[in-house]
Amino acid sequence: MNRYLIAGLTGAVALSVLGYALYRTGVSAGRTQAMVDQPAPTAAAHAPQKPGDIDPRTGKKILYWHDPMVPAQRFDHPGKSPFMDMQLVPVVEGGADTGAIEISPRLQQNLGVRTALVARGQLHPEITASASVAYDERDVALVQARANGFVERLRVRATLDAVREGEPLADLYVPDWIAAQVEYLAVKDLNSPGAADLVDGARQRMRLAGMPEDLIRALEKRGRPQSRFTLLAPISGVITELMAREGMTVTVGSSLFRINGLRRVWVNAEVAETLGERVHRGDAVHARTAALPGVAFDGRVGAILPSVNVATRTLTARVELANPRMELLPGMFVTVQFAPAAPADVLLVPSEAVIETGTRRVVMLAEGDARFRRV
């Protein structure tokens, strides 16, 4: 039995020795593996990390980092761009004010950068805008009472009634004019010395009473006073304001009718604020409306109104159109096309090359050697 016990003790000691040996071997291997897995220092540890560091490629002090595609956004450390799948590019001293950047050929190929030649030529742009027809405020007549009186008969009874020049509007009874006529007829046939002065004085009093010259001439031919006078339309158009009613009393200077002409109309076109510089006074305009298919109206820009619609960011171009047949009516929608008076000789670039910054438009000029400059 002692023999078995000694054998067991001997086996236990042997196992202990073997385990200790394996333990030492594992520790040694672990240390070796740890030494192998630990990365060795590289050049990245010495790469610029903040503004003021020296760019090893150019030898100049770094001002900041940016994304060439979003040059306005600046960063104070290198890294990946939050906008594009690319690394931020350092901007060094001496190159920030020029807006120049460098993009490697490999990155240009990855981004699909293309270049095109800048050419000089003439543009013949046509700007199309929506517009609405309005009255020409210069073609308006206001009919007022020239003396105290009464409206005995109204010939026009509603607004927007069409009238022609010389058409009767209303019959008025003016007592003051009757008295002036009677006085004039009383001195007209006098043969006494100084009668001519009396006649001139009576005629002048009729003018001061407000009688128009055509009524005075009619009185001289007729030879008898007239108690009723007819107001005539001074222009052709439509009644836009009607203030007279039958039986009402009128006083000197009171407004009775407002007439707007339709031989010429205004077309107020809404032009985008960004296109305002391309529309000028005197530019030719072609207008069409769906209400009159196949009919075109030609005119010119009369004025660019000095105001901007804050809701739509548009300018109003006032176009003057002839309307001899009075087909264009206020409120109609029309489409207008502007043609510049003289095409400008300008630099031509593809529209896709223009970068909108929000405050201006820029392009990137390729200077060679993978360098681009903002202009």
Contacts in CASP RR format, 6 or more apart in sequence:
PFRMAT RR
TARGET T0000
AUTHOR 0000-0000-0000
METHOD contacts of the structure
MODEL  1
MNRYLIAGLTGAVALSVLGYALYRTGVSAGRTQAMVDQPAPTAAAHAPQK
PGDIDPRTGKKILYWHDPMVPAQRFDHPGKSPFMDMQLVPVVEGGADTGA
IEISPRLQQNLGVRTALVARGQLHPEITASASVAYDERDVALVQARANGF
VERLRVRATLDAVREGEPLADLYVPDWIAAQVEYLAVKDLNSPGAADLVD
GARQRMRLAGMPEDLIRALEKRGRPQSRFTLLAPISGVITELMAREGMTV
TVGSSLFRINGLRRVWVNAEVAETLGERVHRGDAVHARTAALPGVAFDGR
VGAILPSVNVATRTLTARVELANPRMELLPGMFVTVQFAPAAPADVLLVP
SEAVIETGTRRVVMLAEGDARFRRV
47 56 0 8 1.000
47 78 0 8 1.000
48 54 0 8 1.000
48 55 0 8 1.000
48 56 0 8 1.000
48 62 0 8 1.000
48 78 0 8 1.000
48 90 0 8 1.000
49 77 0 8 1.000
49 78 0 8 1.000
50 76 0 8 1.000
50 77 0 8 1.000
51 62 0 8 1.000
51 63 0 8 1.000
51 64 0 8 1.000
51 76 0 8 1.000
52 61 0 8 1.000
52 62 0 8 1.000
52 63 0 8 1.000
53 61 0 8 1.000
53 62 0 8 1.000
54 60 0 8 1.000
54 61 0 8 1.000
54 62 0 8 1.000
55 61 0 8 1.000
55 62 0 8 1.000
55 90 0 8 1.000
55 92 0 8 1.000
58 92 0 8 1.000
59 92 0 8 1.000
60 92 0 8 1.000
60 93 0 8 1.000
60 94 0 8 1.000
61 92 0 8 1.000
61 93 0 8 1.000
62 90 0 8 1.000
62 91 0 8 1.000
62 92 0 8 1.000
62 93 0 8 1.000
63 90 0 8 1.000
63 91 0 8 1.000
63 92 0 8 1.000
63 93 0 8 1.000
63 96 0 8 1.000
64 74 0 8 1.000
64 75 0 8 1.000
64 76 0 8 1.000
64 90 0 8 1.000
64 91 0 8 1.000
65 74 0 8 1.000
65 75 0 8 1.000
65 76 0 8 1.000
65 77 0 8 1.000
65 78 0 8 1.000
65 79 0 8 1.000
65 88 0 8 1.000
65 89 0 8 1.000
65 90 0 8 1.000
65 91 0 8 1.000
66 73 0 8 1.000
66 74 0 8 1.000
66 75 0 8 1.000
66 88 0 8 1.000
66 89 0 8 1.000
66 91 0 8 1.000
67 73 0 8 1.000
67 81 0 8 1.000
67 82 0 8 1.000
67 83 0 8 1.000
67 84 0 8 1.000
67 86 0 8 1.000
67 88 0 8 1.000
67 89 0 8 1.000
68 89 0 8 1.000
68 101 0 8 1.000
68 103 0 8 1.000
68 372 0 8 1.000
69 81 0 8 1.000
69 83 0 8 1.000
69 84 0 8 1.000
69 111 0 8 1.000
70 81 0 8 1.000
70 83 0 8 1.000
70 84 0 8 1.000
71 99 0 8 1.000
71 101 0 8 1.000
71 374 0 8 1.000
72 357 0 8 1.000
73 83 0 8 1.000
75 88 0 8 1.000
78 87 0 8 1.000
78 88 0 8 1.000
78 90 0 8 1.000
79 87 0 8 1.000
79 88 0 8 1.000
80 86 0 8 1.000
80 87 0 8 1.000
80 88 0 8 1.000
81 87 0 8 1.000
81 88 0 8 1.000
84 111 0 8 1.000
86 107 0 8 1.000
86 110 0 8 1.000
86 111 0 8 1.000
89 101 0 8 1.000
89 102 0 8 1.000
89 103 0 8 1.000
91 101 0 8 1.000
98 373 0 8 1.000
99 373 0 8 1.000
99 374 0 8 1.000
100 367 0 8 1.000
100 371 0 8 1.000
100 372 0 8 1.000
100 373 0 8 1.000
100 374 0 8 1.000
101 371 0 8 1.000
101 372 0 8 1.000
101 373 0 8 1.000
101 374 0 8 1.000
102 369 0 8 1.000
102 370 0 8 1.000
102 371 0 8 1.000
102 372 0 8 1.000
103 111 0 8 1.000
103 113 0 8 1.000
103 370 0 8 1.000
103 372 0 8 1.000
104 370 0 8 1.000
105 370 0 8 1.000
108 370 0 8 1.000
115 366 0 8 1.000
116 349 0 8 1.000
116 350 0 8 1.000
116 353 0 8 1.000
118 347 0 8 1.000
118 348 0 8 1.000
118 349 0 8 1.000
119 347 0 8 1.000
119 348 0 8 1.000
120 345 0 8 1.000
120 346 0 8 1.000
120 347 0 8 1.000
120 348 0 8 1.000
121 345 0 8 1.000
121 346 0 8 1.000
121 347 0 8 1.000
121 348 0 8 1.000
122 343 0 8 1.000
122 344 0 8 1.000
122 345 0 8 1.000
122 346 0 8 1.000
123 343 0 8 1.000
123 344 0 8 1.000
123 346 0 8 1.000
123 348 0 8 1.000
124 339 0 8 1.000
124 340 0 8 1.000
124 343 0 8 1.000
125 278 0 8 1.000
125 340 0 8 1.000
126 337 0 8 1.000
126 338 0 8 1.000
126 339 0 8 1.000
127 271 0 8 1.000
127 275 0 8 1.000
127 278 0 8 1.000
127 279 0 8 1.000
127 337 0 8 1.000
127 338 0 8 1.000
128 335 0 8 1.000
128 336 0 8 1.000
128 337 0 8 1.000
128 338 0 8 1.000
129 269 0 8 1.000
129 270 0 8 1.000
129 271 0 8 1.000
129 272 0 8 1.000
129 317 0 8 1.000
129 335 0 8 1.000
129 336 0 8 1.000
129 338 0 8 1.000
130 269 0 8 1.000
130 270 0 8 1.000
130 333 0 8 1.000
130 334 0 8 1.000
130 335 0 8 1.000
130 336 0 8 1.000
131 267 0 8 1.000
131 268 0 8 1.000
131 269 0 8 1.000
131 270 0 8 1.000
131 287 0 8 1.000
131 319 0 8 1.000
131 333 0 8 1.000
131 334 0 8 1.000
131 335 0 8 1.000
131 336 0 8 1.000
132 267 0 8 1.000
132 268 0 8 1.000
132 331 0 8 1.000
132 332 0 8 1.000
132 333 0 8 1.000
132 334 0 8 1.000
133 265 0 8 1.000
133 266 0 8 1.000
133 267 0 8 1.000
133 328 0 8 1.000
133 329 0 8 1.000
133 330 0 8 1.000
133 331 0 8 1.000
133 332 0 8 1.000
133 334 0 8 1.000
134 265 0 8 1.000
134 266 0 8 1.000
134 267 0 8 1.000
134 268 0 8 1.000
134 330 0 8 1.000
134 331 0 8 1.000
135 240 0 8 1.000
135 260 0 8 1.000
135 261 0 8 1.000
135 262 0 8 1.000
135 265 0 8 1.000
135 266 0 8 1.000
135 330 0 8 1.000
136 260 0 8 1.000
136 261 0 8 1.000
136 264 0 8 1.000
136 265 0 8 1.000
136 266 0 8 1.000
136 320 0 8 1.000
137 266 0 8 1.000
139 235 0 8 1.000
139 260 0 8 1.000
139 261 0 8 1.000
139 262 0 8 1.000
139 263 0 8 1.000
139 264 0 8 1.000
140 258 0 8 1.000
140 259 0 8 1.000
140 260 0 8 1.000
140 261 0 8 1.000
141 233 0 8 1.000
141 234 0 8 1.000
141 235 0 8 1.000
141 258 0 8 1.000
141 259 0 8 1.000
141 261 0 8 1.000
142 255 0 8 1.000
142 257 0 8 1.000
142 258 0 8 1.000
142 259 0 8 1.000
143 169 0 8 1.000
143 231 0 8 1.000
143 233 0 8 1.000
143 234 0 8 1.000
143 255 0 8 1.000
143 256 0 8 1.000
143 257 0 8 1.000
143 258 0 8 1.000
143 259 0 8 1.000
144 253 0 8 1.000
144 254 0 8 1.000
144 255 0 8 1.000
144 256 0 8 1.000
145 172 0 8 1.000
145 250 0 8 1.000
145 251 0 8 1.000
145 252 0 8 1.000
145 253 0 8 1.000
145 254 0 8 1.000
145 256 0 8 1.000
146 210 0 8 1.000
146 211 0 8 1.000
146 212 0 8 1.000
146 252 0 8 1.000
146 253 0 8 1.000
147 174 0 8 1.000
147 176 0 8 1.000
147 177 0 8 1.000
147 209 0 8 1.000
147 210 0 8 1.000
147 211 0 8 1.000
147 252 0 8 1.000
148 174 0 8 1.000
148 175 0 8 1.000
148 176 0 8 1.000
148 249 0 8 1.000
148 250 0 8 1.000
148 251 0 8 1.000
148 252 0 8 1.000
149 172 0 8 1.000
149 173 0 8 1.000
149 174 0 8 1.000
149 175 0 8 1.000
149 176 0 8 1.000
149 249 0 8 1.000
149 250 0 8 1.000
149 251 0 8 1.000
150 172 0 8 1.000
150 173 0 8 1.000
150 247 0 8 1.000
150 248 0 8 1.000
150 249 0 8 1.000
150 250 0 8 1.000
151 170 0 8 1.000
151 171 0 8 1.000
151 172 0 8 1.000
151 244 0 8 1.000
151 245 0 8 1.000
151 246 0 8 1.000
151 247 0 8 1.000
151 248 0 8 1.000
151 250 0 8 1.000
151 256 0 8 1.000
152 171 0 8 1.000
152 172 0 8 1.000
152 173 0 8 1.000
152 228 0 8 1.000
152 246 0 8 1.000
152 247 0 8 1.000
153 170 0 8 1.000
153 171 0 8 1.000
153 246 0 8 1.000
154 169 0 8 1.000
154 170 0 8 1.000
154 244 0 8 1.000
154 245 0 8 1.000
154 246 0 8 1.000
155 167 0 8 1.000
155 168 0 8 1.000
155 169 0 8 1.000
155 170 0 8 1.000
155 171 0 8 1.000
156 163 0 8 1.000
156 169 0 8 1.000
156 170 0 8 1.000
156 239 0 8 1.000
156 242 0 8 1.000
156 257 0 8 1.000
157 242 0 8 1.000
158 239 0 8 1.000
158 242 0 8 1.000
159 239 0 8 1.000
159 240 0 8 1.000
159 241 0 8 1.000
159 242 0 8 1.000
160 238 0 8 1.000
160 239 0 8 1.000
160 240 0 8 1.000
161 238 0 8 1.000
161 239 0 8 1.000
162 237 0 8 1.000
162 238 0 8 1.000
163 169 0 8 1.000
163 233 0 8 1.000
163 236 0 8 1.000
163 237 0 8 1.000
163 238 0 8 1.000
163 239 0 8 1.000
163 259 0 8 1.000
164 233 0 8 1.000
164 236 0 8 1.000
164 237 0 8 1.000
165 233 0 8 1.000
165 234 0 8 1.000
165 235 0 8 1.000
165 236 0 8 1.000
166 232 0 8 1.000
166 233 0 8 1.000
166 234 0 8 1.000
167 232 0 8 1.000
167 233 0 8 1.000
168 230 0 8 1.000
168 231 0 8 1.000
168 232 0 8 1.000
168 233 0 8 1.000
169 230 0 8 1.000
169 231 0 8 1.000
169 232 0 8 1.000
169 233 0 8 1.000
169 244 0 8 1.000
169 256 0 8 1.000
169 257 0 8 1.000
170 230 0 8 1.000
170 231 0 8 1.000
170 244 0 8 1.000
170 256 0 8 1.000
170 257 0 8 1.000
171 228 0 8 1.000
171 229 0 8 1.000
171 230 0 8 1.000
171 231 0 8 1.000
172 228 0 8 1.000
172 229 0 8 1.000
172 230 0 8 1.000
172 231 0 8 1.000
172 250 0 8 1.000
173 227 0 8 1.000
173 228 0 8 1.000
173 229 0 8 1.000
174 229 0 8 1.000
176 209 0 8 1.000
177 206 0 8 1.000
177 209 0 8 1.000
177 210 0 8 1.000
177 211 0 8 1.000
177 215 0 8 1.000
177 229 0 8 1.000
178 225 0 8 1.000
178 226 0 8 1.000
178 227 0 8 1.000
180 202 0 8 1.000
180 205 0 8 1.000
180 206 0 8 1.000
180 209 0 8 1.000
180 211 0 8 1.000
181 206 0 8 1.000
181 219 0 8 1.000
181 225 0 8 1.000
181 226 0 8 1.000
182 225 0 8 1.000
183 202 0 8 1.000
183 205 0 8 1.000
184 199 0 8 1.000
184 202 0 8 1.000
184 203 0 8 1.000
184 205 0 8 1.000
184 206 0 8 1.000
184 219 0 8 1.000
185 219 0 8 1.000
185 223 0 8 1.000
185 224 0 8 1.000
185 225 0 8 1.000
186 202 0 8 1.000
187 195 0 8 1.000
187 198 0 8 1.000
187 199 0 8 1.000
187 202 0 8 1.000
188 199 0 8 1.000
188 202 0 8 1.000
188 220 0 8 1.000
190 198 0 8 1.000
190 199 0 8 1.000
203 216 0 8 1.000
206 216 0 8 1.000
206 219 0 8 1.000
207 213 0 8 1.000
207 216 0 8 1.000
215 226 0 8 1.000
215 229 0 8 1.000
218 226 0 8 1.000
219 225 0 8 1.000
219 226 0 8 1.000
231 256 0 8 1.000
231 257 0 8 1.000
233 257 0 8 1.000
233 259 0 8 1.000
234 259 0 8 1.000
235 259 0 8 1.000
235 261 0 8 1.000
236 261 0 8 1.000
236 262 0 8 1.000
236 263 0 8 1.000
237 259 0 8 1.000
237 260 0 8 1.000
237 261 0 8 1.000
237 262 0 8 1.000
237 263 0 8 1.000
237 326 0 8 1.000
238 259 0 8 1.000
238 260 0 8 1.000
238 261 0 8 1.000
238 262 0 8 1.000
239 257 0 8 1.000
239 258 0 8 1.000
239 259 0 8 1.000
240 258 0 8 1.000
240 259 0 8 1.000
240 260 0 8 1.000
241 255 0 8 1.000
241 257 0 8 1.000
241 258 0 8 1.000
242 257 0 8 1.000
243 254 0 8 1.000
243 255 0 8 1.000
243 256 0 8 1.000
243 257 0 8 1.000
244 250 0 8 1.000
244 256 0 8 1.000
244 257 0 8 1.000
250 256 0 8 1.000
262 323 0 8 1.000
262 326 0 8 1.000
262 328 0 8 1.000
262 329 0 8 1.000
263 322 0 8 1.000
263 323 0 8 1.000
263 324 0 8 1.000
263 326 0 8 1.000
264 320 0 8 1.000
264 321 0 8 1.000
264 322 0 8 1.000
264 323 0 8 1.000
265 320 0 8 1.000
265 321 0 8 1.000
265 323 0 8 1.000
265 328 0 8 1.000
265 330 0 8 1.000
266 318 0 8 1.000
266 319 0 8 1.000
266 320 0 8 1.000
266 321 0 8 1.000
267 285 0 8 1.000
267 287 0 8 1.000
267 318 0 8 1.000
267 319 0 8 1.000
267 320 0 8 1.000
267 321 0 8 1.000
267 328 0 8 1.000
267 334 0 8 1.000
267 336 0 8 1.000
268 316 0 8 1.000
268 317 0 8 1.000
268 318 0 8 1.000
268 319 0 8 1.000
269 285 0 8 1.000
269 316 0 8 1.000
269 317 0 8 1.000
269 318 0 8 1.000
269 319 0 8 1.000
269 336 0 8 1.000
269 338 0 8 1.000
270 309 0 8 1.000
270 312 0 8 1.000
270 314 0 8 1.000
270 315 0 8 1.000
270 316 0 8 1.000
271 279 0 8 1.000
271 314 0 8 1.000
271 315 0 8 1.000
271 316 0 8 1.000
271 317 0 8 1.000
271 338 0 8 1.000
272 313 0 8 1.000
272 314 0 8 1.000
272 315 0 8 1.000
273 308 0 8 1.000
273 313 0 8 1.000
273 314 0 8 1.000
273 315 0 8 1.000
276 304 0 8 1.000
276 315 0 8 1.000
278 338 0 8 1.000
278 340 0 8 1.000
279 301 0 8 1.000
279 304 0 8 1.000
279 315 0 8 1.000
279 317 0 8 1.000
279 338 0 8 1.000
280 301 0 8 1.000
280 304 0 8 1.000
280 340 0 8 1.000
280 341 0 8 1.000
281 301 0 8 1.000
281 302 0 8 1.000
281 303 0 8 1.000
281 304 0 8 1.000
282 300 0 8 1.000
282 301 0 8 1.000
282 302 0 8 1.000
282 341 0 8 1.000
283 300 0 8 1.000
283 301 0 8 1.000
283 338 0 8 1.000
283 339 0 8 1.000
283 340 0 8 1.000
283 341 0 8 1.000
284 298 0 8 1.000
284 299 0 8 1.000
284 300 0 8 1.000
284 338 0 8 1.000
284 339 0 8 1.000
284 341 0 8 1.000
285 298 0 8 1.000
285 299 0 8 1.000
285 300 0 8 1.000
285 301 0 8 1.000
285 319 0 8 1.000
285 321 0 8 1.000
285 336 0 8 1.000
285 337 0 8 1.000
285 338 0 8 1.000
285 339 0 8 1.000
286 296 0 8 1.000
286 297 0 8 1.000
286 298 0 8 1.000
286 299 0 8 1.000
286 336 0 8 1.000
286 337 0 8 1.000
286 339 0 8 1.000
287 296 0 8 1.000
287 297 0 8 1.000
287 298 0 8 1.000
287 299 0 8 1.000
287 319 0 8 1.000
287 321 0 8 1.000
287 334 0 8 1.000
287 335 0 8 1.000
287 336 0 8 1.000
287 337 0 8 1.000
288 294 0 8 1.000
288 295 0 8 1.000
288 296 0 8 1.000
288 297 0 8 1.000
288 334 0 8 1.000
288 335 0 8 1.000
289 295 0 8 1.000
289 328 0 8 1.000
289 332 0 8 1.000
289 333 0 8 1.000
289 334 0 8 1.000
289 335 0 8 1.000
290 333 0 8 1.000
291 332 0 8 1.000
292 327 0 8 1.000
295 327 0 8 1.000
297 321 0 8 1.000
297 322 0 8 1.000
297 323 0 8 1.000
297 328 0 8 1.000
297 334 0 8 1.000
298 321 0 8 1.000
298 322 0 8 1.000
299 319 0 8 1.000
299 320 0 8 1.000
299 321 0 8 1.000
299 322 0 8 1.000
300 319 0 8 1.000
300 320 0 8 1.000
301 317 0 8 1.000
301 318 0 8 1.000
301 319 0 8 1.000
301 320 0 8 1.000
301 338 0 8 1.000
302 317 0 8 1.000
302 318 0 8 1.000
302 319 0 8 1.000
302 320 0 8 1.000
303 317 0 8 1.000
303 318 0 8 1.000
304 315 0 8 1.000
304 316 0 8 1.000
304 317 0 8 1.000
304 318 0 8 1.000
305 315 0 8 1.000
305 316 0 8 1.000
305 317 0 8 1.000
305 318 0 8 1.000
307 315 0 8 1.000
307 316 0 8 1.000
308 314 0 8 1.000
308 315 0 8 1.000
309 315 0 8 1.000
309 316 0 8 1.000
317 338 0 8 1.000
319 336 0 8 1.000
321 328 0 8 1.000
328 334 0 8 1.000
349 363 0 8 1.000
353 363 0 8 1.000
353 364 0 8 1.000
354 361 0 8 1.000
354 362 0 8 1.000
354 363 0 8 1.000
355 361 0 8 1.000
355 362 0 8 1.000
355 363 0 8 1.000
355 364 0 8 1.000
362 374 0 8 1.000
362 375 0 8 1.000
363 374 0 8 1.000
363 375 0 8 1.000
364 372 0 8 1.000
364 373 0 8 1.000
364 374 0 8 1.000
364 375 0 8 1.000
365 372 0 8 1.000
365 373 0 8 1.000
365 374 0 8 1.000
365 375 0 8 1.000
366 372 0 8 1.000
367 373 0 8 1.000
END
